[in-house]
Amino acid sequence: MKLKWFFDSTLCRQLLVLLILLVICAVSAIGIASIHIAQEVIRNHTARFGGKMLTQAAFRLGSVIDNAETTVDSLILDRRLAPQLSNLSSTQRSVREKAKSALYNLLIQYRSSLSGAELIIIDPSGNMITTYNSAPKGENLVLPPFPKQSKLWRLRYFPSYDSRVLRTSGRILELTARIVSFPGQSQSGWIILHMDYRIVESIMTNISLQENALNRYQSDVIVFGPQKQIIFPWVAPSNLIFSKTYQKLSGQLRNTQGYEEIINRHNYLIIVAPVPWTSWMVFISAPTRRLYSGLEQIYQSILMIGIICIGIAIFLASLISFFVTQPVNKLHKAMSLVEGGNFTVRVPERGPLEIQSLGRAFNRMLHEVDILTKQLVTEESERKTAVIKALQAQIAPHFLFNTLAAMAGMTSKRPPEEVAEALRSLKRLLYLSIGKTGDFVSLAEEFEHIHHYLYLMNIRFPGKFLLRMELPEKLRSCRIIRLVLQP
């Protein structure tokens, strides 16, 4: 109904509606394109800036982790370690004390290359050498049983430890490494490295994709360790949005990547960076709706432009209607007179070029109406004549002659009932062919015409024709052109 109201309304109203719709569509298209471009620029800039920031943090963290693992590996490979570990289990006290002193000096030497770390050595018998002031309990250090990996990173909390270097509340990043034997160097046990967790916090704090979203003690970064555990932050978020991304990229990430992910029906911009020299991964994300929160000014500007353009459209529609619709109204009045039967009226050929063309075409149409009417009557008469000739051609003289000759022969050879049936069939065929008026017949009558035709042909040529016709009951009354089906 609304569309009908539009098409049945005046030209002025149609122009007004069309111009307003055109302006709305144009402003909407420009607005959507502008917003999309602005969002794309913000997203690309954020991804580029966040990727650079995250890559730098990952590089710093990788340096710390690699330095710790290199220190532990170097300690395991040190040839001074094996004999001292062996002497640590000696039955002679002097040998044990000498071994403890040598191992302690060895640990102090390697600890000097690490800032904010403590080292512990535990042999298979449970003897412990540490750089701590007081030795911790061995059962709190090594996992029972130790995993298959030769190294294990995990977060630990030891508030009671007394360290010369670590001045923390007990939060520690721990690396446990199995001491393995080498050719010519039989040894076993564990080396444990405790790193101040504040080192990781100092690297990862105050990293965010959202401007002014954090203070200097917060961060949006998530760090995954090699065993898929969360290393940073200390308290893992309850609703972790990176789990899906981590499962997808684990073991496949080579460079920093940024992309959008739909999580819980919300779009997030996620940037992932591998930690160099390790299998660790660093993630950072931000909901895109927060990234685009500064676009309200663009929305308001587009709205104001749209309102101004709609006002201009209304003015232009009124101006156009004044110069265009008046000649059209005159043409409409003349057409109304012709519709009432007054074919003598003529339209003044004035106004815009389009209206002049319409007027000339309308006048020419009235002039040609009589000619077209006469042509129509003539063509109708010729069509009927052609139909009659076509019907007559269907019953050719030689067909009637041959059929009557065949019937004459039947009178002496066939029973009278068959002769009568043949005459009735010929009568019905002639009636269906030329006896009925009208151009259309039912489908049942067409089938009957074919039946009688072939019946008469079988009289002339016995056994030469076989016809099977099937016509569904629901199609019997369908109307078709006469004689369109030919046997």
C-alpha positions in Angstrom: 0.0 0.0 0.0 2.8 2.4 0.7 4.4 1.8 -2.7 1.1 2.3 -4.4 0.6 5.6 -2.6 4.0 6.7 -3.9 3.4 5.7 -7.5 -0.2 7.1 -7.5 0.9 10.5 -6.0 1.6 13.7 -7.9 4.9 14.3 -9.7 5.9 17.0 -7.3 5.6 14.6 -4.4 7.5 11.9 -6.2 10.3 14.3 -7.0 10.4 15.4 -3.4 10.5 11.8 -2.1 13.1 10.7 -4.7 15.4 13.6 -4.0 15.2 13.0 -0.2 15.9 9.3 -0.7 18.8 10.1 -3.0 20.3 12.5 -0.5 19.8 10.0 2.3 21.5 7.2 0.3 24.3 9.5 -0.7 25.0 10.8 2.8 24.7 7.3 4.2 27.1 5.8 1.7 29.6 8.6 2.3 29.1 8.3 6.0 29.5 4.5 6.0 32.6 4.8 3.8 34.1 7.5 6.0 33.5 5.5 9.2 34.9 2.4 7.6 38.0 4.2 6.4 38.4 5.8 9.9 38.0 2.4 11.6 40.5 0.9 9.1 43.1 3.6 9.8 42.6 3.3 13.6 42.8 -0.5 13.4 46.0 -0.4 11.2 47.6 2.3 13.3 46.8 0.4 16.6 48.0 -2.9 15.2 51.2 -1.3 13.9 51.9 0.6 17.1 50.8 -2.3 19.4 52.8 -4.8 17.3 56.0 -2.7 17.6 55.4 -2.2 21.4 54.7 -5.9 21.9 57.7 -7.0 19.8 60.0 -4.9 21.9 58.6 -6.3 25.1 58.9 -9.8 23.8 62.5 -9.2 22.8 63.4 -8.0 26.3 61.6 -10.9 27.9 63.3 -13.3 25.5 66.7 -11.9 26.4 66.0 -12.5 30.1 64.6 -16.0 29.6 67.4 -17.0 27.2 70.0 -15.6 29.6 68.5 -17.7 32.4 68.4 -20.9 30.3 71.9 -20.3 28.9 73.2 -19.9 32.4 71.7 -23.2 33.6 72.9 -25.0 30.5 76.4 -23.6 30.9 76.3 -24.8 34.6 75.3 -28.3 33.5 78.0 -28.4 30.9 80.7 -27.2 33.3 83.2 -30.0 33.9 83.7 -28.8 37.5 80.1 -29.8 38.3 80.3 -33.6 38.0 83.1 -34.4 40.4 81.7 -32.0 43.1 78.2 -33.6 42.8 79.8 -37.0 43.2 81.8 -35.8 46.3 78.6 -34.3 47.8 77.5 -37.8 48.7 80.8 -38.9 50.0 81.0 -40.7 53.4 83.9 -38.5 54.4 82.8 -35.2 56.0 85.8 -33.2 54.9 85.2 -34.3 51.3 81.5 -33.3 51.6 82.3 -29.9 53.0 84.9 -29.2 50.4 82.4 -30.2 47.7 79.7 -27.9 49.2 82.2 -25.0 49.3 83.2 -25.6 45.7 79.6 -25.9 44.4 78.6 -22.8 46.3 81.5 -20.8 44.7 80.5 -22.3 41.3 76.8 -21.1 41.8 78.0 -17.6 43.0 80.1 -17.4 39.8 77.2 -18.2 37.5 74.7 -16.1 39.5 76.9 -13.0 38.9 75.7 -13.0 35.3 72.1 -12.9 36.3 70.4 -9.9 37.9 67.8 -10.7 40.5 68.2 -14.5 40.6 69.2 -17.3 43.0 70.6 -20.8 42.1 70.0 -24.1 43.8 71.6 -27.5 43.1 70.1 -30.8 44.4 71.7 -34.2 43.9 69.8 -37.5 43.7 70.3 -38.0 47.5 68.5 -34.8 48.3 71.7 -32.8 49.3 71.2 -29.1 48.4 73.5 -26.3 47.7 72.0 -22.8 47.3 72.9 -19.2 47.1 70.1 -18.4 49.5 71.0 -17.4 53.1 69.0 -20.3 54.4 68.3 -23.4 52.4 64.7 -24.1 51.4 63.1 -27.4 51.8 63.8 -29.8 48.9 60.4 -31.3 48.8 59.0 -27.8 47.9 61.3 -27.5 44.9 61.4 -30.5 42.5 58.1 -31.8 41.1 57.4 -35.5 42.1 57.7 -37.0 39.5 59.7 -34.6 37.3 58.1 -34.1 33.8 59.6 -35.6 30.7 61.0 -32.2 29.6 64.5 -31.4 30.7 63.4 -27.9 31.7 60.3 -26.6 33.4 59.2 -23.0 34.0 56.6 -22.3 36.7 55.4 -19.6 39.0 56.2 -20.2 42.7 55.4 -18.3 46.0 57.9 -18.6 48.8 57.3 -15.8 51.3 59.7 -17.2 53.9 62.9 -17.5 51.8 65.9 -15.5 52.9 67.8 -14.2 49.9 70.7 -11.8 49.5 69.4 -10.6 46.2 65.7 -11.1 46.1 63.7 -8.6 48.1 60.2 -9.7 47.0 57.1 -10.8 48.7 57.8 -14.3 47.7 56.7 -14.2 44.0 59.2 -16.1 41.9 59.6 -17.3 38.4 61.3 -20.7 38.7 63.3 -22.7 36.2 63.9 -26.3 37.1 66.4 -28.2 34.9 67.5 -31.9 35.0 71.2 -32.5 35.2 72.0 -35.0 32.4 75.2 -37.0 31.8 77.6 -36.5 28.9 80.3 -38.7 27.5 83.1 -38.7 30.1 81.0 -36.7 32.5 78.5 -38.8 34.6 76.2 -36.7 36.7 72.6 -36.4 37.8 70.4 -34.1 39.9 68.6 -30.8 39.4 69.5 -27.2 39.0 66.8 -24.7 40.1 66.9 -21.0 39.2 64.7 -18.5 41.0 64.1 -15.2 39.2 62.5 -12.2 40.8 59.0 -11.9 39.3 59.3 -8.1 39.3 61.7 -8.5 36.3 58.8 -9.8 34.2 56.4 -7.2 35.6 58.8 -4.4 34.8 58.9 -5.6 31.1 55.2 -6.2 30.7 53.6 -3.4 32.8 51.9 -0.4 31.2 51.4 -2.1 27.8 47.9 -1.5 26.3 46.2 -0.9 23.0 43.8 1.6 24.6 45.0 5.1 25.1 44.9 6.3 28.7 43.2 3.0 29.7 45.9 1.9 32.3 48.0 3.4 35.0 51.7 2.6 35.2 51.0 -0.5 37.3 48.6 -2.3 34.9 48.9 -4.1 31.6 46.7 -5.9 29.0 49.4 -8.4 28.2 49.1 -12.1 28.6 52.3 -14.3 28.5 52.1 -18.0 27.9 55.0 -20.2 28.9 56.2 -23.3 27.1 53.9 -25.7 29.0 50.8 -23.6 28.1 50.7 -22.0 31.5 50.1 -18.3 32.1 53.3 -16.6 33.2 52.0 -13.0 33.3 49.9 -11.6 35.0 50.5 -13.3 38.3 46.7 -13.8 38.7 45.3 -15.1 35.4 42.1 -13.4 34.2 39.0 -15.5 34.8 37.6 -14.8 31.3 40.7 -15.5 29.2 40.0 -14.4 25.6 43.3 -15.7 24.3 42.8 -19.4 24.9 41.2 -19.9 21.4 43.9 -17.9 19.7 46.7 -19.7 21.6 45.4 -23.1 20.7 45.3 -22.1 17.0 48.7 -20.5 16.8 50.7 -22.6 19.3 53.8 -23.9 17.6 53.1 -22.0 14.3 53.8 -18.4 15.1 57.0 -17.0 13.5 56.4 -13.2 13.5 54.2 -10.7 15.2 50.7 -10.9 13.9 47.5 -8.9 14.4 44.0 -9.7 13.4 40.4 -9.5 14.6 38.6 -12.3 16.5 35.0 -12.7 17.5 34.8 -13.8 21.1 31.4 -14.0 22.9 29.8 -12.0 20.1 32.3 -9.1 20.5 35.1 -8.1 18.1 38.6 -8.0 19.6 41.8 -6.8 18.0 44.4 -9.3 19.0 48.2 -9.0 18.5 50.4 -12.0 19.1 54.2 -12.0 19.2 56.6 -14.9 19.8 59.2 -14.5 22.5 62.6 -14.8 20.7 64.8 -17.8 21.5 62.0 -19.4 23.4 58.6 -21.2 22.7 56.8 -18.5 24.8 54.1 -16.3 23.3 52.9 -12.8 24.2 49.3 -11.6 23.6 47.6 -8.3 23.8 44.0 -7.4 22.9 41.4 -4.7 23.0 37.7 -4.6 22.1 37.3 -2.8 18.8 34.4 -0.8 20.2 36.8 0.9 22.6 39.3 1.6 19.8 36.5 3.4 17.9 35.2 5.3 20.8 36.7 8.6 19.4 34.5 8.5 16.3 31.5 10.2 17.8 32.5 13.5 16.3 32.4 12.0 12.8 28.9 10.6 13.5 27.7 14.0 14.5 29.2 15.7 11.5 27.6 13.2 9.1 24.2 13.7 10.8 24.5 17.5 10.4 25.5 17.2 6.7 22.5 14.9 6.1 20.0 17.3 7.7 21.4 20.2 5.5 21.3 18.1 2.4 17.7 17.1 3.0 16.7 20.8 3.3 18.4 21.5 0.0 16.6 18.6 -1.6 13.2 19.9 -0.5 14.0 23.3 -2.0 15.2 21.8 -5.3 12.1 19.5 -5.5 9.8 22.5 -5.1 11.7 24.5 -7.7 11.7 21.7 -10.3 8.0 21.0 -9.8 7.2 24.6 -10.6 8.8 24.4 -14.1 8.0 20.8 -14.9 4.7 19.8 -13.3 2.6 22.6 -14.7 3.0 21.5 -18.4 2.5 18.0 -17.3 -0.8 18.9 -15.6 -2.1 20.5 -18.8 -1.2 17.3 -20.7 -3.0 15.3 -18.1 -6.2 17.3 -18.5 -6.1 16.8 -22.3 -5.7 13.0 -21.8 -8.7 13.0 -19.4 -10.9 14.5 -22.2 -9.7 11.9 -24.7 -10.4 9.2 -22.1 -14.0 10.5 -22.0 -14.4 9.9 -25.8 -13.4 13.4 -27.1 -10.9 12.5 -29.9 -11.0 15.9 -31.4 -9.0 17.5 -28.6 -5.4 18.5 -29.3 -2.6 19.2 -26.8 -0.6 22.5 -27.1 3.0 21.7 -28.0 4.6 24.1 -25.6 6.8 23.9 -22.5 10.1 21.9 -22.0 11.4 19.8 -24.9 10.2 16.6 -23.2 6.7 18.0 -22.8 6.7 19.2 -26.4 7.7 15.7 -27.5 4.9 14.2 -25.5 2.3 16.6 -27.0 3.4 15.8 -30.5 3.3 12.1 -29.8 -0.2 12.4 -28.3 -1.6 14.4 -31.2 0.0 11.9 -33.7 -1.6 9.1 -31.7 -5.1 10.6 -32.0 -4.5 11.0 -35.8 -3.5 7.4 -36.2 -6.3 5.9 -34.1 -8.8 5.7 -37.0 -6.2 4.1 -39.3 -5.2 1.6 -36.7 -8.9 0.7 -36.0 -9.5 0.1 -39.7 -6.4 -2.0 -40.0 -7.6 -4.0 -37.0 -11.0 -4.8 -38.6 -9.3 -5.8 -41.9 -6.7 -8.1 -40.1 -9.5 -9.7 -38.1 -11.4 -10.5 -41.2 -8.3 -11.9 -42.9 -7.5 -14.0 -39.9 -11.0 -15.6 -39.9 -10.7 -16.3 -43.6 -7.3 -18.0 -43.1 -8.7 -20.1 -40.3 -11.6 -21.3 -42.5 -9.1 -22.2 -45.2 -6.9 -24.0 -42.8 -9.9 -26.0 -41.6 -10.9 -26.8 -45.1 -7.4 -27.9 -45.9 -7.6 -30.5 -43.1 -10.4 -32.3 -44.9 -8.9 -32.6 -48.3 -11.1 -33.7 -51.2 -9.0 -36.8 -51.9 -9.3 -37.8 -48.2 -13.1 -37.6 -48.4 -13.1 -39.5 -51.7 -10.9 -42.3 -50.5 -12.9 -42.6 -47.2 -16.2 -42.7 -49.1 -14.8 -45.3 -51.5 -13.6 -47.4 -48.6 -17.1 -47.2 -47.0 -18.7 -48.2 -50.3 -16.5 -51.3 -50.3 -17.6 -52.0 -46.7 -21.3 -52.3 -47.6 -20.7 -55.6 -49.4 -18.0 -57.1 -47.0 -18.8 -55.8 -43.5 -21.8 -55.9 -41.3 -24.2 -53.0 -41.5 -23.3 -52.0 -37.9 -19.6 -51.3 -38.9 -20.7 -49.3 -41.9 -23.0 -47.2 -39.7 -20.2 -46.8 -37.1 -17.9 -45.5 -39.9 -20.5 -43.0 -41.1 -21.0 -41.8 -37.6 -17.2 -41.4 -37.2 -17.0 -39.4 -40.5 -19.9 -37.2 -39.4 -18.3 -36.5 -36.1 -14.9 -35.7 -37.8 -16.5 -33.2 -40.1 -18.4 -31.6 -37.2 -15.2 -31.2 -35.1 -13.2 -29.9 -38.1 -15.5 -27.3 -39.7 -18.9 -27.6 -37.9 -18.0 -25.8 -34.6 -17.3 -22.1 -34.3 -14.6 -20.4 -32.3 -10.8 -20.6 -32.2 -10.5 -22.6 -29.1 -11.8 -26.1 -28.2 -11.3 -28.4 -25.3 -8.5 -30.9 -25.1 -11.0 -33.8 -25.0 -12.5 -32.7 -28.3 -9.0 -32.5 -29.9 -8.3 -36.1 -28.8 -11.7 -37.1 -30.2 -10.8 -35.6 -33.6 -7.6 -37.6 -33.7 -9.4 -40.7 -32.7 -12.0 -40.4 -35.6 -9.3 -39.5 -38.1 -7.2 -42.6 -37.4 -10.4 -44.8 -37.2 -11.2 -43.8 -40.8 -7.6 -44.4 -41.8 -7.7 -47.9 -40.4 -10.8 -48.6 -42.6 -8.7 -47.8 -45.7 -5.5 -49.5 -44.4 -6.6 -52.2 -41.9 -4.0 -53.0 -39.2 -1.5 -50.3 -40.4 -2.1 -47.8 -37.6 -2.1 -48.3 -33.8 -2.8 -45.3 -31.5 -2.8 -45.2 -27.7 -4.1 -42.0 -26.1 -4.1 -41.2 -22.4 -5.7 -38.0 -21.1 -6.0 -37.3 -17.4 -9.5 -36.4 -16.2 -8.3 -33.0 -14.8 -7.0 -31.9 -18.2 -10.0 -32.8 -20.3 -11.6 -29.3 -20.0 -8.3 -27.4 -20.8 -8.8 -25.0 -23.8 -6.3 -25.0 -26.7 -6.3 -23.7 -30.2 -8.4 -25.7 -32.7 -6.5 -28.4 -34.7 -3.2 -27.7 -32.9 -2.8 -31.5 -32.4 -2.3 -33.3 -35.7 -2.3 -37.1 -36.1 
